[in-house]
């Protein structure tokens, strides 16, 4: 892509509360981190909204010509219930319910997450860029010990805590103040904590944590074999994990950090504090990008509220995972989406229309290629025909990933292109290139392979025979039967074309 196109990308930065021109630390290269799933159950579709937003951003950066070094972690230890410093580990709690080892639970639900990612056509990551928290305990402990040494952390009987009062910028991301956090403390503060907002960097295996199965030696970072209470072993706090993994793989300062808006506080606020306090470098992240919630009715989609749908639920209702991808990406990431089946149905129809248009464009390439060179005379150049549409599409995407506007431009382009009677080979080539950029950006317009059942094939054969016999009443009945099987049949002369609904 042209440099002028890349340099015009603007993103809303949660930290500064405004849109800014995106400029990476190193020209042409982007470091990007996404908080991945806590693998104690299959993620619900609301969880995937933020992951899809991150995938969209990664894809768009690639269209702009950037090389993206992208990391998305797996949280398999240390994430306690209600995102607090007390209570049960989410993974271990599920392991107790299913009477399995925590790592068995973690690996099972990690695989389900990876399967869902593939079904949603998220770009793959190399293994080293999908770190598991349980495999980065040594870097975590190195950070904890550094924070202790420089006075930003302190030790208590049950763990090691970060002192928020030692970091004046604490609260800048979320807008919280230490005074408000202190006044609004929802639980009784342990006497050993210096401030209600101080958060755990390391939890010792004592008291209620004495039953924690996944534990490591504080001195060595090696897996500990001890059982019961043992203050020399413990496990990391949730927040320290992402700081350790991002710094290990991307460096102490990164370009973009993404997540759902639920991550802003306390998780991302704590990440900033411990990362900048340990490295002394600011900012830890140049641009923070957060996806707003997906709602079911008036409530956010949440496992704790019991109002969740999984990707298999969506598939069971007859939708493609890519219909869901389109649905989530069709709404701007800073807008709350109220999920409805009607919205998903509309997304399916819209997505299919774009796929069909792209197929028409591919057919046009072949058609124009067969035309004589004389047909080029008098036709507009490729630049004059397609460049304005490309500029409008790029402008929309560069405007803080304005996908609703970008999709509107695509539909306008579809109408315009179908009304053009003459095409030069150059113009068709330019249109095909733009279609490929659109396809890569949204990741849901790839032609789908239809696995047509024997039942539908039988109905198609009978309908062809009915049309040949001019039995149009029976033909219409068979068309309706095919429709009930989830397909639309279109007639073109003596041929029938099948489209999945």
BALUMLUM-696220 format. One line per 3 residues: their letters; for each residue x, y negated, z of C-alpha. Coordinates in Angstrom, 1 decimal, decimal comma. Layout:
N
A = X:Y:Z | ...
***
This chain:
501
XXX = 0,0:0,0:0,0 | 1,0:-3,6:-0,4 | 2,6:-5,3:2,6
XXX = 0,0:-8,1:2,5 | -2,7:-5,5:3,0 | -1,1:-3,8:5,9
XXX = -0,2:-7,0:7,7 | -3,9:-8,2:7,7 | -5,1:-5,4:9,9
XXX = -6,8:-6,9:13,0 | -7,8:-4,8:16,1 | -9,6:-5,7:19,3
XXX = -7,2:-5,4:22,1 | -8,9:-4,5:25,4 | -6,0:-6,0:27,4
XXX = -6,2:-9,5:25,8 | -10,0:-9,3:25,2 | -9,6:-10,6:21,6
XXX = -8,9:-9,5:18,1 | -5,3:-9,7:17,1 | -3,2:-9,1:14,0
XXX = -1,6:-5,7:14,4 | 2,2:-5,7:14,3 | 4,0:-2,6:15,3
XXX = 7,3:-2,6:17,3 | 9,1:-1,2:14,3 | 8,1:-2,3:10,8
XXX = 6,3:0,4:8,9 | 6,1:2,8:11,8 | 3,4:3,2:14,4
XXX = 3,5:5,0:17,8 | 0,1:6,0:19,0 | -1,2:7,9:22,0
XXX = -4,7:9,3:22,8 | -5,8:10,7:26,1 | -6,9:14,2:25,2
XXX = -9,4:16,5:26,9 | -9,4:17,9:30,4 | -9,9:21,6:29,5
XXX = -12,4:22,9:32,1 | -15,3:23,3:29,7 | -16,2:22,7:26,1
XXX = -16,2:19,0:25,3 | -19,6:17,6:24,6 | -20,2:15,6:21,4
XXX = -19,9:12,3:23,3 | -16,3:13,2:24,1 | -15,6:13,5:20,4
XXX = -16,6:10,0:19,6 | -13,4:8,5:21,0 | -11,3:11,2:19,4
XXX = -12,9:10,6:16,0 | -12,3:6,8:16,4 | -8,6:7,6:17,0
XXX = -8,5:9,9:14,0 | -10,1:7,2:11,9 | -7,5:4,6:13,1
XXX = -4,7:7,1:12,4 | -6,1:7,8:8,9 | -6,5:4,1:8,1
XXX = -3,0:3,3:9,2 | -1,8:6,0:6,8 | -3,8:4,5:4,0
XXX = -2,1:1,2:4,7 | 1,3:2,9:4,3 | 2,4:3,3:7,9
XXX = 4,2:6,4:9,2 | 2,2:7,3:12,3 | 3,8:9,2:15,2
XXX = 0,7:10,4:17,1 | 0,4:12,2:20,4 | -2,7:13,6:22,0
XXX = -2,3:15,5:25,3 | -4,1:18,4:26,9 | -4,9:17,9:30,6
XXX = -4,8:21,3:32,3 | -3,9:20,3:35,8 | -4,3:17,4:38,3
XXX = -7,5:15,8:37,1 | -9,7:15,8:40,2 | -13,5:15,6:40,3
XXX = -14,9:12,1:39,9 | -11,5:10,8:38,7 | -10,5:10,4:42,4
XXX = -7,5:11,3:44,5 | -9,6:13,6:46,7 | -11,6:16,8:46,1
XXX = -11,2:19,7:43,7 | -9,1:20,0:40,5 | -11,6:20,2:37,6
XXX = -9,8:23,2:36,0 | -9,4:25,1:39,3 | -13,0:24,5:40,2
XXX = -14,2:26,1:37,0 | -11,7:28,9:37,5 | -13,3:29,6:40,8
XXX = -16,7:29,7:39,3 | -15,6:32,2:36,6 | -13,2:34,1:38,9
XXX = -10,3:33,6:36,6 | -6,8:32,0:36,9 | -6,8:28,3:36,1
XXX = -4,5:28,7:33,2 | -6,8:31,3:31,6 | -9,6:28,8:31,9
XXX = -7,4:26,0:30,5 | -6,3:28,0:27,5 | -9,8:29,2:26,6
XXX = -11,3:25,8:26,6 | -8,2:24,3:24,9 | -8,8:26,7:22,0
XXX = -12,5:25,7:21,8 | -11,4:22,1:21,6 | -8,9:22,8:18,8
XXX = -11,6:24,8:16,9 | -14,0:21,8:17,3 | -11,3:19,4:16,1
XXX = -10,7:21,5:13,0 | -14,5:21,7:12,3 | -14,7:17,9:12,6
XXX = -11,8:17,6:10,2 | -9,5:15,7:12,5 | -5,9:15,5:11,1
XXX = -3,7:18,2:12,7 | -0,9:17,5:15,1 | 2,4:19,3:15,4
XXX = 2,6:21,4:18,6 | 5,2:19,1:20,2 | 2,8:16,2:19,8
XXX = 0,0:18,0:21,7 | 1,7:18,3:25,1 | 0,2:20,1:28,0
XXX = 0,4:18,3:31,3 | 1,5:21,5:33,1 | 4,6:21,6:30,9
XXX = 5,7:18,1:31,6 | 6,0:18,2:35,4 | 9,7:17,5:35,5
XXX = 9,4:14,2:33,6 | 6,4:13,3:35,9 | 8,5:13,9:39,0
XXX = 11,3:11,8:37,6 | 8,9:8,9:37,3 | 7,5:9,5:40,8
XXX = 11,0:9,5:42,3 | 11,9:6,3:40,4 | 8,8:4,5:41,6
XXX = 9,7:5,6:45,2 | 13,2:4,3:44,8 | 12,2:0,9:43,4
XXX = 9,6:0,3:46,1 | 6,4:0,7:44,0 | 5,4:3,9:45,7
XXX = 5,3:5,3:49,2 | 5,0:8,7:50,8 | 2,2:9,9:53,2
XXX = 1,5:13,2:54,8 | -0,6:14,4:51,9 | 1,2:12,9:48,9
XXX = 3,0:10,0:47,2 | 0,9:6,9:46,3 | 1,5:4,0:44,0
XXX = 1,2:0,6:45,8 | -1,1:-1,6:43,6 | -0,1:-4,6:45,7
XXX = 3,5:-4,2:44,4 | 2,2:-4,8:40,9 | 0,6:-8,3:40,5
XXX = -0,8:-7,5:37,0 | -2,9:-4,6:38,3 | -6,5:-5,1:37,1
XXX = -5,6:-7,1:33,9 | -7,0:-4,4:31,6 | -10,3:-3,7:33,4
XXX = -10,9:-7,2:34,9 | -10,9:-5,8:38,4 | -9,2:-7,7:41,2
XXX = -7,6:-6,2:44,3 | -10,0:-8,2:46,5 | -13,1:-6,7:44,7
XXX = -11,6:-3,3:44,7 | -11,0:-3,5:48,4 | -14,5:-4,9:49,2
XXX = -16,1:-2,3:46,9 | -14,4:0,8:48,1 | -16,9:3,5:47,9
XXX = -15,2:6,0:50,3 | -13,6:5,7:53,6 | -10,0:4,8:53,0
XXX = -7,4:7,2:54,5 | -5,5:5,4:57,2 | -2,2:6,2:55,6
XXX = -3,2:4,4:52,3 | -2,1:0,8:52,3 | -4,8:-0,3:50,0
XXX = -8,1:1,3:48,8 | -7,0:1,2:45,2 | -3,6:2,9:45,8
XXX = -3,6:6,0:43,7 | -1,9:9,4:44,0 | 1,2:10,1:41,9
XXX = 1,8:13,5:43,6 | -0,3:15,6:45,9 | 1,2:17,9:48,4
XXX = -0,2:21,3:49,0 | -1,5:20,6:52,5 | -5,0:20,4:54,0
XXX = -7,6:20,9:51,3 | -4,9:21,0:48,7 | -3,3:24,1:50,3
XXX = -5,5:26,3:48,2 | -4,3:24,7:44,9 | -3,1:27,5:42,7
XXX = -1,1:25,5:40,1 | 1,8:24,0:42,1 | 5,5:23,0:41,6
XXX = 8,5:22,4:43,8 | 8,9:18,7:44,4 | 12,7:19,1:44,5
XXX = 13,2:21,1:41,3 | 10,0:20,7:39,3 | 9,9:24,5:38,8
XXX = 6,7:26,5:39,3 | 6,3:27,3:42,9 | 5,3:30,8:44,1
XXX = 4,3:29,8:47,6 | 0,7:30,1:48,8 | -1,3:28,2:51,3
XXX = 0,0:25,0:52,9 | 3,4:23,9:51,8 | 4,4:20,2:51,7
XXX = 7,5:21,0:49,6 | 5,2:22,0:46,7 | 2,4:20,1:45,0
XXX = 0,9:19,0:41,8 | 0,8:15,7:39,8 | -1,9:13,1:40,0
XXX = -3,9:12,6:36,8 | -2,6:9,2:35,9 | 1,1:9,9:36,0
XXX = 0,7:12,7:33,5 | 0,0:10,5:30,5 | 2,8:8,0:31,4
XXX = 5,3:10,9:31,5 | 4,1:12,5:28,3 | 3,9:9,3:26,3
XXX = 7,3:8,0:27,4 | 8,9:11,4:26,7 | 7,5:11,7:23,2
XXX = 7,0:8,0:22,1 | 9,3:5,9:24,3 | 8,7:3,5:27,1
XXX = 6,8:1,1:24,9 | 4,2:2,1:22,3 | 2,1:0,4:19,7
XXX = -1,4:1,8:20,3 | -3,2:3,7:23,1 | -6,8:4,8:22,6
XXX = -9,5:6,4:24,6 | -13,1:6,2:25,7 | -14,2:3,1:27,6
XXX = -14,6:5,4:30,7 | -10,8:5,6:30,7 | -10,2:1,9:31,1
XXX = -10,5:2,1:34,9 | -8,9:3,7:36,7 | -6,9:5,8:34,3
XXX = -5,5:3,3:31,8 | -5,2:0,6:34,4 | -3,0:3,0:36,5
XXX = -1,0:4,1:33,4 | 0,0:0,5:32,8 | 1,0:-0,1:36,4
XXX = 3,2:3,0:36,9 | 4,7:2,8:33,4 | 5,7:-0,9:33,5
XXX = 6,8:-0,6:37,2 | 9,1:2,3:36,4 | 10,6:1,0:33,1
XXX = 10,6:-2,7:33,8 | 9,5:-3,2:30,2 | 6,3:-5,1:29,2
XXX = 3,9:-4,5:27,6 | 3,7:-0,7:28,0 | 1,2:-0,7:25,2
XXX = 0,8:-3,4:22,6 | -2,8:-2,7:21,6 | -5,4:-0,9:23,7
XXX = -8,4:0,4:21,6 | -11,4:1,9:23,4 | -14,6:3,5:22,1
XXX = -17,9:2,6:23,6 | -20,1:5,3:25,1 | -22,5:7,6:23,3
XXX = -25,9:7,5:24,9 | -28,8:10,0:25,2 | -31,8:7,7:25,6
XXX = -30,8:5,0:28,1 | -28,1:7,0:29,8 | -24,5:7,8:28,8
XXX = -23,9:11,4:27,6 | -22,3:13,1:30,6 | -21,8:16,6:31,9
XXX = -22,6:15,4:35,4 | -26,0:14,2:34,2 | -26,7:17,4:32,3
XXX = -27,7:15,6:29,1 | -25,0:16,9:26,8 | -24,8:18,6:23,4
XXX = -21,9:20,6:22,2 | -20,7:21,0:18,6 | -22,2:24,5:18,4
XXX = -25,5:23,0:19,4 | -25,4:20,6:16,5 | -24,5:23,4:14,1
XXX = -27,3:25,6:15,5 | -29,7:22,8:14,5 | -28,6:23,2:10,8
XXX = -26,2:20,2:10,6 | -22,6:20,2:9,5 | -19,9:19,0:11,9
XXX = -19,1:16,5:9,2 | -22,6:15,1:9,4 | -21,8:14,3:13,1
XXX = -18,5:12,8:12,1 | -20,2:10,5:9,6 | -22,9:9,6:12,2
XXX = -20,3:8,6:14,8 | -18,1:6,7:12,3 | -21,0:4,9:10,7
XXX = -21,5:2,8:13,9 | -18,7:0,3:14,9 | -16,6:1,8:17,7
XXX = -17,3:-1,2:20,0 | -21,0:-0,6:19,8 | -22,9:1,8:22,0
XXX = -24,6:4,5:19,9 | -27,9:5,9:21,1 | -27,8:9,5:19,8
XXX = -31,0:10,7:18,0 | -31,7:13,7:15,8 | -33,2:11,2:13,3
XXX = -29,9:9,3:13,2 | -28,1:12,6:12,5 | -30,5:13,5:9,7
XXX = -30,0:10,1:8,1 | -26,2:10,6:8,4 | -26,5:13,9:6,6
XXX = -28,4:12,3:3,7 | -26,1:9,4:3,4 | -23,0:11,6:3,5
XXX = -24,3:13,8:0,8 | -25,1:10,9:-1,5 | -21,5:9,7:-1,2
XXX = -20,2:13,2:-1,9 | -22,3:13,5:-5,0 | -21,1:10,1:-6,3
XXX = -17,5:11,2:-5,8 | -18,3:14,3:-7,8 | -19,7:12,2:-10,6
XXX = -16,5:10,1:-10,6 | -14,4:13,3:-11,0 | -16,6:14,3:-13,9
XXX = -16,2:10,9:-15,4 | -12,4:11,3:-15,4 | -12,7:14,4:-17,6
XXX = -15,2:12,7:-19,9 | -13,2:9,6:-20,4 | -10,1:11,6:-21,0
XXX = -11,7:13,2:-24,0 | -12,7:9,9:-25,6 | -10,7:8,4:-28,4
XXX = -8,3:5,5:-27,8 | -10,5:3,3:-29,9 | -13,1:3,3:-27,1
XXX = -10,7:1,2:-25,0 | -11,3:-1,9:-27,1 | -13,4:-4,6:-25,5
XXX = -13,6:-2,9:-22,1 | -12,6:-4,6:-18,9 | -9,3:-3,8:-17,4
XXX = -9,0:-1,6:-14,4 | -8,0:-4,6:-12,2 | -11,0:-6,6:-13,2
XXX = -13,4:-3,8:-12,6 | -12,2:-2,0:-9,5 | -9,8:-4,4:-7,7
XXX = -12,6:-6,6:-6,2 | -14,3:-3,5:-4,7 | -11,0:-2,3:-3,3
XXX = -10,3:-5,7:-1,8 | -13,7:-5,8:-0,1 | -13,4:-2,3:1,3
XXX = -9,9:-3,0:2,6 | -11,1:-6,3:4,1 | -13,9:-4,5:6,0
XXX = -11,6:-1,8:7,4 | -8,9:-4,3:8,3 | -11,6:-6,3:10,2
XXX = -11,3:-4,2:13,4 | -12,3:-1,0:11,6 | -15,7:-2,4:10,6
XXX = -17,0:0,9:9,3 | -20,7:-0,2:8,9 | -19,6:-2,9:6,5
XXX = -17,2:-0,6:4,7 | -19,9:2,0:4,1 | -22,3:-0,7:2,9
XXX = -19,6:-1,7:0,4 | -19,3:1,9:-0,7 | -23,0:2,2:-1,4
XXX = -23,0:-1,1:-3,3 | -20,1:0,3:-5,4 | -22,0:3,4:-6,0
XXX = -24,9:1,4:-7,5 | -22,7:-0,8:-9,5 | -20,5:2,0:-11,0
XXX = -23,6:3,9:-12,1 | -24,8:0,9:-14,0 | -21,6:0,5:-16,0
XXX = -22,0:2,0:-19,5 | -18,4:1,6:-20,6 | -15,3:2,7:-18,8
XXX = -11,6:2,6:-19,7 | -9,3:5,4:-18,7 | -7,5:2,9:-16,5
XXX = -10,7:1,8:-14,7 | -11,7:5,4:-14,1 | -8,3:6,1:-12,7
XXX = -8,5:3,1:-10,4 | -11,9:4,2:-9,2 | -10,7:7,7:-8,5
XXX = -7,8:6,3:-6,5 | -10,1:4,1:-4,4 | -12,4:7,2:-3,9
XXX = -9,4:9,1:-2,6 | -8,6:6,3:-0,1 | -12,2:6,3:1,1
XXX = -12,2:10,1:1,4 | -9,0:10,1:3,5 | -10,2:7,2:5,6
XXX = -13,5:8,8:6,7 | -12,5:12,4:6,5 | -16,1:13,7:5,8
XXX = -16,5:13,4:2,1 | -14,7:16,5:1,0 | -16,7:18,8:-1,2
XXX = -18,3:21,5:0,9 | -18,2:25,2:0,0 | -21,7:26,6:0,1
XXX = -22,2:30,1:1,5 | -25,5:30,8:-0,2 | -27,4:33,7:1,3
XXX = -28,7:36,6:-0,8 | -32,3:35,4:0,1 | -31,7:32,0:-1,5
XXX = -30,0:33,5:-4,6 | -33,1:35,8:-5,0 | -35,4:32,9:-4,8
XXX = -33,4:31,0:-7,4 | -33,5:33,9:-9,8 | -37,3:34,2:-9,4
XXX = -37,8:30,5:-9,9 | -35,7:30,6:-13,1 | -37,9:33,4:-14,4
XXX = -41,1:31,4:-13,4 | -39,9:28,3:-15,2 | -39,0:30,4:-18,3
XXX = -42,6:31,8:-18,2 | -43,9:28,2:-17,7 | -45,5:29,2:-14,4
XXX = -44,9:25,8:-12,8 | -47,2:26,5:-9,8 | -45,1:29,5:-8,8
XXX = -41,9:27,5:-9,6 | -43,0:24,7:-7,2 | -43,8:27,3:-4,5
XXX = -40,3:28,8:-4,8 | -38,8:25,4:-4,7 | -40,5:24,8:-1,4
XXX = -39,3:28,2:-0,1 | -35,7:27,3:-1,1 | -36,2:24,0:0,7
XXX = -37,2:25,8:3,9 | -33,9:27,7:3,7 | -32,0:24,5:3,9
XXX = -31,4:23,7:0,2 | -32,6:21,4:-2,5 | -32,9:22,6:-6,0
XXX = -32,6:20,2:-9,0 | -33,4:21,0:-12,6 | -31,2:20,0:-15,5
XXX = -32,6:21,4:-18,7 | -32,8:25,2:-18,3 | -30,3:25,1:-15,4
XXX = -30,8:24,8:-11,7 | -28,5:23,0:-9,4 | -28,4:23,8:-5,7
XXX = -27,7:21,2:-3,0 | -27,4:21,9:0,7 | -29,7:19,6:2,8
***
